[in-house]
Amino acid sequence: MKHASSNSLSLFLKLALGVGTILFISMGFFSLFSIGYVKKNIMTNVIDEVDRFSNTIKLGTHYSMMNNVWEDITQIIDNVAKQRNVQHIRIFHKEGHIVFSNTKEELGKVSDISDYACTICHKSEQPPHTLALPARTRFFSSPKGEHLLGIVNPIYNETGCSSASCHAHSPETTILGILDVVISLDYVDREIAYLEKIYSGLAILSFIVTSCLIFLYLNRFVSRPVKKMITGTEMIARGERFNADTLKRNDEMGLLASAISSMGIEIANQQDELKKTNDELILVNKQLEKLSTTDPLTGLANRRSLIDSFTAEYERAKRYNHRLSILLIDVDFFKKVNDTYGHNCGDKVLRKTSDVLRKTVRSTDLVSRYGGEEFIVLLPETDNEQAHAIAEKLRHEIATHTILCDDSPLSITISIGIATHPDTDSNEPMQLINAADQALYKAKSNGRNQVVS
């Protein structure tokens, strides 16, 4: 359950982070665009205002210029320059002389032709007749680092100037000089900084509020349903039933939950059928295994099972130099029993012999039917002397039992051949069996009902 919850949480976090990142980037770009747009509008308005301010100064000094009343011009410039944020007001003669300025130290000086106020007209050999506002506008900083805006305004030659007897100018002269107005932008910078804080704060607040709403939405409509469906799949994996009604949803999540519930029911039914079939297969496999390793007449291990077990025991005894003995047993005159009493009686003899052998040997020994009327007893960790004692005990037990065949008591005897590893010179299991077979042959040749090793 812990693993499933972590997976659901991971999905929830991925969705939340993905949506949050997209929202953050979108709102960031929107805020930057908005701030840039507002800054552009503010600066445009400031430039327009300063341009109008410059035109106002030019209009205010027009009469004094026409009448060549320099004292009035100086007074107007000094008074206007006292206004807030006005840094400099200068009037340049067309040759670059500063003829009027609110800074008295500048009067009479010649401005460097590379100065921006001059360059805009003198950068070409023939000064332009008109200049657009962007070309007349400059932004720069004072030596103190103060942000400044300067606008130059050409002073054109008029009919009154070219015809007046007092200070007439040549009619071919287009521009007599320029009015240069420099305004401090500190107040604008403060206003823009304030607006940036407002916009940034609103953007952050909007991001936080929107993120919280998205978080709650994803948790309510994604994370919780996913966790419930994961719980449902775990219930199905444990063989339990999952009720899709716990979601109470009519959307895709509800349909998915219903599909999982239906799948769980179908899986449960299939598992019941599979379990039933599996149980039957296990039973059949056990029966087949028993048939493949058990002699059907006596219930003892058959030859195949004996060879497998004997090979394993022989290799172990050979590796660790342990003792291993086998008894090869043959029912005496078994053919005569079949010929005299029939095969049913012969089967009784084999079953009785196997019962006595199984009950008489040790629990660690293996009794098997080797073929026909022959049996082999495998004796691990047993030397020849011990094997001989066990063989004599088996021979005695068989000889003391009687079998009823057609209501006639029948006594049987057995002959036993013994072979022991490592006493017998053998390198493989079948050589040990062959040695026991040779010993059995001697027992039968010597009159049967005896043990030979």
N, C-alpha and C positions, 0 to 999 in steps of 0.2 A: 504493500500500500504506500509505503514511503517512497518507493521508486516511482510509482505512478504519479504521486502528487508532485514530485520534483519535475517530472516531465511536463505536467500541466502548467506548473509555475513557469517553467522555461518558455513554453509557448506563449503564456500570458505576458511575460517580460519582453519577449521578442516583438509581439504585437504592440505593446505599450511603447517600447523603445523606438520601434520603426515609425509608428504614428507620431510619437513625440518629436523624433528627429525631423520628420517632414514638416511638422507644425512649426518647430523651432526655426528651421531654415526659411520656411515661407514667411513667418512673421518677421524674421530678421531682415530678409530682403524687402518686405513691405515697409518695415520701419526705416531702413536705410533710404528707400525710395521716397518715403514721405518726408523724412528729414531733409533729404537733398532737394526735394521739390519746394519745401517751405523755405529753405535757405536761398534757393534760387529766386523765389518770388520776393523774399525780403530784400535781397541785394538789388534786384531789378527795381523795386519800389524806392530803395535808398538812392540808387543812381538817378532815377527819374526826379526824385525830390531835390537832390543836389544840383541836377541840371536846371531844374526850374529856379532853384535858389540862385544859381549863377546867372540865369537870364534876368532874374529880378534885379540883381546887382547891376547888370549891364544896362537895363532899362532905367534904373535909379540914377546912374551916372551919365546917362545919355545927354541930358540937357546941359549938364556942366561941361561935358566934353565938347558939345557943339559951340558953347560960349567960351571955351577955354578957361573955365574957372577951376583952377587946380585945387584951390583950398577946399572947395565943396566936395570935389572927388575924394580928396584925402580924408575929409571928415566923414563922408558916407562909408568909405572902406573901414575906417577905424571903428565907427559905430557898429557896423554889421559884423566885424570880426570879433566883437565882444560876445556875440551869441555863443551859446553852449556848443561845444564840439567843433567850432570853426578853428582850424589851425593856421591857415595862411590864405590871404587874398592878395594876389599880385596882378598887376597889369604890365605886360611886356610890350615894349616898342618892337616894331617889326625887325629891328636890327638886333634884338636881344637885350636891350637896356631895360632894367626894372624901373619904371617911371612912377608906379604907385605900389605901396605895400603896407600892410599893417605892422610889418617889422621894419623899423626905421633904418636899421643897419644895412638893409638890402638896397635901399634907394640909390640909384645911380650905377649900380653894379651891372656888369654885362654877364648874362647867363651863358654858360657853356652850350655850344650848339648841339652837343651830345645829350644834353638834358632832355628828358622825355617831353617836357612842355614845348621845347623847340623842335625836337626831332620829328614830331608828328607832321609838321609843315615842311621842314627843311631836309627831310630824308630824300626828297627828290629835288632836282634842279629847279623845276617850276612848281611852287607850292600849289596844292589843290584849291579850287574855289570853295568847295564845301567838304565837310567831314561828318560822317555819321557818328552818332553818340558812342558806340563801342570803340571807335578809333580815337575818340577824345578822352576815353576813360582809362585810368591807370590805378593799380593797387600797389602799394609799397609800404615799407616799414620805416619808422623814424630811427635815428641812432639809439633811442631808448627802447626800441622794440615795439613801439606803438603802431597798431594797424591803421593805415591811412588810405583814403580814397581821394584821388585828384581828378578834376574834370577841367579841361581847357575849353574856352569858348571864344571863337574868333571874333574880333572887332572889325567889321567890314567898313570900307570906304563908302560914304554916302554922298548924295548930290550936294548937300549942304556943306560938307567938308571940302569937296573938290572945287566949290565955287566961292567959298567964303574968302573975304579979303584978309582975315586975321591970320589964319594958319592953313591955308588951302593946300590940299594934296593933289598930286597928279591924278587925273581921271583914270589913267591906266593902272593905278595901284588898287588892287582888290582888297587886300587885308592890311589894316594899319597896325594891328597888334593882337594880342590875345589876353583874355582874362583867365587866370589860373586860380581855381578855388580848391583848397585841400581841407577835407573834413576828417575828423577822427572817427574811426569805426568801433571804438571800444564799447560804446553803448549797444551797437548792433551785435558785436561778438557776445556781449553778455546776454542779450535777448535770444540769440541763436543757441547759446549754451544752455540757457534755461529751457528753451523749447526742446532741445535734444534730451535733457533730463526728463521732461514731461513725457515725450514720445517714448523714450526708453523705458521709463517707469510703467507707462500704460502697456507697452509691448510685453514687458516682463509679467505684469499683473494679468494681462490677457492670456499669456502662455500658461501661467500657473493655474488660472481658473479653468481654461480649456483642457489642460492636461489632467486636472483633477476630474473633470466631467468625463473625459475619455477613459481615464483609469476606472472610474466607477462603472461606466458603461461596459467596458471590456470585462470587468470582474463580474458584472451582473449577467451579461448576455453571452459571454464566451467562456471565461475561466470556470465559473460554477457548473455550467452544463457539461463542459469537458471533463471536469473532475467526477461528476456523477456518472458520466458514460464510462470513464476509466474504471470507476468502482464497479459498474455493471459488468464490464468485460472481465474483471477479476472474479466477480461472483460466478460468471459463466465458466471461467477457467477452473473454479473449485467445484463445479457441478451444481451450483445454486441457480435459482431463477432470478432474473432481473426484471423489475416492473418499470416500464417506460413511463407510466403515469406520474412518477415522482417529479419529472421535469415540468409537466403542465405547460408545454409549449406547442404552438401550432405552426411554427416556422420550420426551417431546414433542420435545426437542432432537434426539434421534436420528432421529425420524420427519421432522422438518424438514430435517435434513441429507440424509436419503435422498431426500426430495422435491426438494431442490436438485440432488442428483446426477442424478436421473432427468430433471429439467428440463434440466440441462446436456447430457445425452446427446441428448435430443430436439432441443434448440437446435442442437447440433453437426450432427445429421442434417439439420435444416431449413436450416442454413447451407450445407451441402454442396449440397443441392438448389437453394438460392437462388443460390449461386455459379455453379452449372452453368447455371441459367436466365439469370442475369445476363450470363454470358459469351456465351450465345447471343443475348441481346437486344443486347448491344454489337455483336456481329458483324452482326446484322440491321440495327441502326441505322446502322452504317458503310456497309453495302450500300445502305440506303435513302438515306442522305445522298449517297453517290456517284451513285446513280441520279438524285437530285433536282438535282444540280449538274453532272453530266457527260453529255455527248452519248454515247449508247450506240454509235453507229457509229464515231466517230473517237477517242473517249476524251478529247476536249478539253472545256473548260468550256462548258456550254450557255448559252443566251441569258439565263436567269434568273441564273446565277452571274456572267455578264459584267456585267449591269446593276447587281448589288449592288457588285461590285468597282469598276466604272467610276464609279458614283455617289460612292463613298467617295474615290477618287483625284481626281475632279473637284472635290469640295468642298475637299479638302486643297490642291490646286493653286490654287483660287480664293482660299482664305483666306490662303495664304502667298505668292501671286503667283508660283507656280512654273510651269514649262513642262509641258504634257501633250499628247501627240499620239496619234492613233488612225489605224490603217490599215484601210480597208474593202476587202476583197479579193473578187473574183468570178472563178470559173473560166470562161474563155472557151469559148463554144460547148458548154456542158455539156449542154444539151437535145439537141443533135445527137449527142453521145456516147451518151446514153440511147436515143435513137431508133435509132441505128446498131448499137450493140454490146449494148444491153440494160441493165437497171438494175443487174445484178451488176457489170458493168464500170464503171458510174457510181459504185457504192459503192467500187470499188477506186481510182478516181480521187480520190474525196473522202478516203479513208484515206491515200493516198500524199501528197496535198497537205498534209493535217494533219501527217503525219510530218515532211515537209520544213520546214514552217513552225515546228514545235516545236523541231527541232534547230538551226535557223538563227538564231532570235531570241536575245536575251540572257536570262539567268536571271531578271532582274527584270521581264521583259515577260510579258504574259498573252495567250495565243492561245486563241480561242474560236470555236465554230461559231455564226454568227449566224442561220442559216436557209438551207435548200436548199444551194446551192453557194456561199454567201457566208460569209466568215470576217472576224473583226475581231481585230486585234492592238493591244493597249493598251500604250503606250510612256510610262511615267512619266519625269519629269525629262528630256524629250527635246524639242528645238525642231524647227522645220519642216525645216531643212537636214539635221539628223541623221536625222529620220524619213524623208526622201527617200532618203538613202543606204541605210538599212535596207530600205526598200521595193524599191529597185533590186536589192539583193542577193537578196531573196526572189524577185523576178520572174526573175532570172537562174537561181537554183537550180532553180526549178520547170521552167523551159524546157529545162534540160539533162537532166532525168530522163525516162525512158520507162516506159510501163506496158504489160504484156502482157495483152491481151484476146483470148481465143480464139486464143492463140499468135501474135497479131499485135501488133507494137510500136506503142504509141500515145504521141505527144507532146502535151503540153498546155501552155497558156499561161494567165497570169492578168492581170487588170487591177486597178490599185490606185488608190483615192482617199484623199488625206491631208487631215486637218484638225487644226489645232494651237491650243491655248489658250495665251495669250490673243490670238494673232494673229486667230483667227476671232471674229467678233462673236457671242458666245453667253452666255446667262445660266443655262443648265441643260444637263445631259449630252446630252439628246436633240437639242438644237440643234447640238451638235458632231458627233453622228452624222449628222444631216441634211446638214451641210456636207460631211462626208466622202462621203456618198452622192451629192451633186451633183458632187463631183470625180470620183467613179467613173463617173458617167454621161458626163462629158466624155471620160474615158479610153476608154470603150467606143465613144463616137461618133466619136472620132478614129482608130479602127481597132483598138482592143484591144491587149493585150500591152504596156502602157505604164503609167507612173506619172504622176498628175496631182494637184497640190495647189492 
